[in-house]
Every structure is written in structure tokens, then in C-alpha cells.
């Protein structure tokens, strides 16, 4: 009679970066954590290894994730470097949907006026001095930007600010802020569409709008074409 192989609730695979630990999402949490304790306590583990935890389709709340990490850290040989999950909370999902949507404002944003949007913001008109436009995504202005623009307000460092003529007094992307100096306004002396973005050096930079497809290829959501 052939003996059936016991299903593994925790699988461990070695890679060049360390260990990848995958948790079965169909079993009970108590069965999974019990097997994790047993495997982590095995004497076969030697040296210090970094562990990436893949929870897959299993949803783990904050307390469960903390327990999983503590179980792994009970071994002097293991340290958690990353936790990866295929499941997100409804709130996070809704936030991602908002970031992908866009809102359009037609008209002049006058001095003292604030126009704010979840996701991307398209302004068809000028933004006057002391006018302010804010978006959790990117900001696109078909006109002159002479006031204040804050893109990626909720922390999206990949957001950009684009304008037909960029003469802003202040540019903000996520938590980065830049006052427009003579050096930054060199490109703005000519009526050419420009974009501001956070450079890899951590500062806001300005370039021609044509470079946006190279600077931020992930902004495009268009499918198809030839």
C-alpha cells in the first residue's frame, strides 16, 4: 500500500538572495503556524540567512504577520527581509483606483483659489499667481502654470507636473518641494511644454515633455496601437 505524502503548509526554497518561504493559503492558520514553528526550529539551518515571506492568497492581519515574523526570528539563523502578498485591503484597493482616475477642470485658477483632485488632475486653462492645484496623482496643465502645483500629494513620488508654459512659483511632488529659481526657469523662457518630476538624486527636475515617456513609462495605460 502506497503511503500518501503529507501536504506541506510551509515550503522553503533556497535562492541566491536567501530563503523564500511560501505559506499555504488553503489550510487553517493554526496548522500553518504550527508547521512554521517546527521547520524554523530544525537543526539543519546553519549560518545567517535572509527570508522573503510569500503569503500568496492568504490574508494575514497585522497581528498574524507579527507572529509569523516573531516565529522566524526565534531562530538565530533567520532574518525577515521582505513580506509579499497577493491580497490587499479594500481601502488600499480603493486608494489605487482613485490614483488611476482623472478629473478635468476647465477655466482659470485664480489667485487664492485651490483646485484639488483625487488621482490625476487636468487643467484646461491658466493657473494664476497664488492659485494652487493639488492632486494625489499627476497634474497636466493646458495653459500657463504661474502659481503653485502639488502632485503626488499622498506620497506618489512617481507623479509628474506638466504644463504648456511652466512659470510656477512653487513645485511640489510628494514630500519634495522646489521654489522656481533662475536655473530651473531656463527651459521656461520658451513656450515649450515641459514636465517636472523627482529625479533619481531626490530633487525635482524639469525637462521637455517629450522626455516623459522615457522618464515615467509607467504613466501610460494605453493598450494597442501600431
VEXTOR-62999 format. One record per residue (C-alpha): residue in one letter; x, y, z. Coordinates in pm, whole numbers, plus 32768, in hexadecimal, padded with zeros to 4 digits. Layout:
BEGIN
AXYZ;...
This chain:
BEGIN
X800080008000;X808E81527F9A;X80AA825080B3;X801583A3805B;X810284C9806F;X809D85C1817B;X8043871580EF;X813A88258146;X80A7896381D0;X81F88A1381C8;X82F789E880B1;X84578A6F80BE;X852E8AA97F8B;X86958B217F81;X86FC8C377E91;X88328D0B7E5B;X87918E1F7F2C;X87378D36804B;X86008C69809B;X84A48C8A8008;X83978C1280F6;X823F8BD0805F;X810A8BA78138;X7FE68ACE80CA;X7EA88BA280B7;X7DAB8A8580C7;X7E0389EE8218;X7DA18A72836F;X7E828B8283F8;X7EC58AAE8531;X7F428988845D;X80218A6C8391;X80BE8B1D84BB;X80F889CE856B;X81B58948843D;X82778A8D8422;X82E98A6E858C;X835A890A854E;X841C89578410;X84C08A8E849D;X853589C585CA;X85E388BA84F9;X87568893853C;X87A2888383C6;X87A289FF83B1;X89048A8983C0;X89998BE28396;X88D18D238372;X87D18D358259;X86DB8E3E81E7;X85758DC781BD;X846F8E4280C8;X830F8DE48138;X820C8DA78028;X80AE8D9380BA;X800E8D697F61;X7E928D767F71;X7E8B8D5680EB;X7E1B8E968198;X7EDD8ED582D7;X7E848FEF83C2;X7F8B90BB8476;X7F918FD985A8;X7FB88E9E84D6;X80D28F37840A;X817E8F9C854D;X815E8E3985D1;X81EB8DA5848F;X83178E8F849C;X83508E45860F;X83478CCD85CE;X84518CF384C0;X85248DDD8593;X851F8CD986AB;X862D8C3085DF;X87818CDB8600;X87C48C758496;X86A38D2C83F0;X86428E9483B6;X85108F0B82F2;X85688FFB81D8;X841D9010811D;X82AE8FB08136;X81F08F877FF0;X80798F517FCA;X7F878F2F7EA8;X7E6B8FB67F80;X7E2491237FCF;X7D2391C980B1;X7BED926C801D;X7C6B93C08093;X7DB6938F7FDB;X7CFF93167EA4;X7C1C94487EA7;X7D4C95297ED4;X7DF4948E7DA3;X7CB694C07CD6;X7CA9962E7D3B;X7E16965B7CD8;X7DCA95D77B7B;X7C9B96B37B37;X7CAD98147AB0;X7BE199517ADE;X7BCD9A7979F0;X7BA89BE97A4A;X7B5C9CE37935;X7BA09E4F7980;X7C9B9F347A25;X7D139EDD7B84;X7D18A0397C19;X7DEDA0CA7D32;X7D8BA0307E81;X7CC29F197DDC;X7D159DA97E23;X7CB89C8F7D35;X7CE99B347DC6;X7CB199D87D37;X7CDD986A7D8F;X7DAB97C37C82;X7E2B988B7B58;X7DBD99F37B1E;X7D999A9379C8;X7D7E9C0F79BE;X7D099CAA7876;X7D689E1278B7;X7E6A9EDD7975;X7EC89EC77AE3;X7F01A02E7B52;X7FFFA09E7C5A;X7F8DA0307DB7;X7E9D9F397D1A;X7ED59DD37D8F;X7E959C7F7CEE;X7EB79B3C7DB5;X7E9799D07D4D;X7EEB987C7DDE;X7F5A981C7C7D;X7FF998E97B69;X7F989A487AFA;X7F769AAA798B;X7F389C177935;X7ED49C8777D7;X7F349DED781A;X80269EB778EE;X80819E3E7A48;X80DB9F7C7B04;X80679F157C5F;X80A19DE47D3D;X80829C787CD7;X80929B4B7DC0;X808799F57D19;X809898A67DCD;X800E994A7F06;X7FD197FA7FB2;X8138978A7F7A;X814397227E0C;X82AD97707DB6;X827697037C4C;X817A98197C0A;X81D499317B1A;X816D9A987AD1;X814B9AFA7963;X80EC9C4D78D4;X80E29D037788;X81B19E17782A;X824A9DD2797B;X827A9F0F7A49;X82139E877B9F;X82819F317CE0;X82879DE37D98;X82909C7D7D1D;X82449B5D7E09;X824599E87DC3;X81FA99027EEA;X82CE99958005;X83C59A417F1B;X83AE9BB97EEA;X84649CA37E00;X844B9E1B7DDD;X84759E837C75;X85CC9F237C53;X86749FBB7B24;X87259E707AEB;X85DE9DAF7AE5;X852E9EAC7A07;X862B9E9E78EA;X854C9DAD782C;X841C9E807880;X849C9FA977B9;X84179F017681;X82AC9E9C7643;X82F69D29763E;X82339C297708;X82FF9BB27830;X82DF9ABF794F;X83619AB77AB2;X83B5996E7B5B;X848298E77C7C;X85DC988E7BFA;X8699975E7C79;X876E98507D45;X863998A27E16;X86039A037D91;X84F99A8F7CAA;X85769AB97B45;X84DB9B4F7A0B;X84F29AC578AB;X84419AD2775F;X82EF9A27775A;X836C99467641;X8454989E773D;X83329834781C;X830396E6776A;X8469969077C8;X8467972C7923;X831C96927991;X82BB957478A5;X81CF94EA79AF;X80E596167989;X805B95967841;X7F2B94B17858;X7EDD94AA76E2;X7EBF93507648;X7ED4930274D7;X7F3D93E173B9;X803B939C72AA;
